[in-house]
Each structure stands twice: as C-alpha cells, then as structure tokens.
Amino acid sequence: MAAVKNILKHVSAEVAGRRRKCYRKKAHVILKGDPCLVVRDGPQSQRTYCTVCASEILTKADVSLADLQAHFVEPHGKGSPA
C-alpha cells in the first residue's frame, strides 16, 4: 500500500532564530526565540507569520480542510469496508 501523501509539507512551525517581521502585518514583530508559522513557496522563498496571525490562518485552514473532508465522508453503511 502506498504511503499517505502529506499535502501540508510546505507549512511548518519554527522558533525564530532572529528578529523577523510578520508577512501579513508588518507592524507585528517576531522576536528571536518566538514561535512562528513558516510557509515555503519555493526553495528560496518563505513567508513568516507571528503567533496572532498564524492562529487566524490555521483556523481558516482548519475550516477549509473540514469542508474538503466532508466531501469524502461516506454515510454509515455505505462504501467499501476499511
């Protein structure tokens, strides 16, 4: 059986190694040692978000993923056995 694909591999939580600015709101500062959300757009491109903005982004993503998953949930008693 093939492994399940990780569709979120370009998104990660990291600890800031230096002072950064939040990509969503430039007034938000991410200090060295603070947790942050990192979204990689390519090998040399990444966007960093502070904890406040990351929480809002992840909440929206959670709703979107739940909506997507709802399309693939079978009603009880139908579909192939697991």
C-alpha positions in Angstrom: 0.0 0.0 0.0 1.3 3.5 -0.9 2.1 5.9 1.9 -0.4 8.7 2.6 0.7 12.0 0.9 1.5 14.9 3.2 -0.2 17.9 1.5 1.0 20.3 4.2 4.7 19.7 3.9 5.4 23.3 2.8 3.9 24.6 6.1 5.8 24.3 9.5 6.1 25.8 12.9 9.5 27.0 13.8 11.3 29.0 16.5 12.6 32.3 15.1 16.4 32.3 15.0 16.5 36.1 14.6 14.1 39.0 14.7 11.6 39.0 11.9 8.5 40.9 10.7 5.2 39.2 10.1 4.4 38.8 6.4 0.7 39.5 7.0 1.0 42.6 9.2 4.4 44.3 9.0 3.8 46.1 12.4 3.8 42.6 14.1 7.3 41.7 15.2 8.6 38.2 15.7 11.4 38.2 18.3 14.3 35.8 18.4 13.1 32.6 20.2 9.4 33.3 19.5 7.3 30.6 17.7 6.2 31.4 14.2 4.4 29.8 11.2 6.6 29.4 8.1 5.1 28.8 4.6 7.6 27.9 2.0 6.6 29.0 -1.6 9.7 27.6 -3.2 13.3 26.6 -2.5 14.4 30.2 -1.8 11.1 31.7 -0.8 9.3 31.6 2.5 6.8 33.7 4.4 6.8 34.0 8.2 3.8 34.8 10.4 3.6 35.8 14.0 1.5 33.7 16.5 -1.5 36.0 16.3 -1.7 35.9 12.5 -0.7 32.2 12.4 -3.6 31.3 14.7 -6.1 33.1 12.4 -4.5 31.5 9.3 -4.6 28.0 10.8 -8.2 28.5 12.0 -9.2 29.4 8.4 -7.3 26.4 7.1 -8.9 24.1 9.6 -12.4 25.2 8.3 -11.3 24.7 4.7 -9.9 21.2 5.4 -13.1 20.2 7.3 -15.2 21.3 4.3 -13.0 19.3 1.9 -13.1 16.3 4.1 -16.9 16.5 4.3 -17.0 15.7 0.6 -15.3 12.4 1.1 -17.1 11.1 4.2 -19.4 8.2 3.3 -22.8 7.9 5.0 -23.0 5.0 7.6 -23.5 1.6 6.0 -22.3 2.6 2.5 -18.9 2.4 0.8 -16.2 -0.2 0.9 -15.1 -1.8 4.3 -12.0 -0.4 5.8 
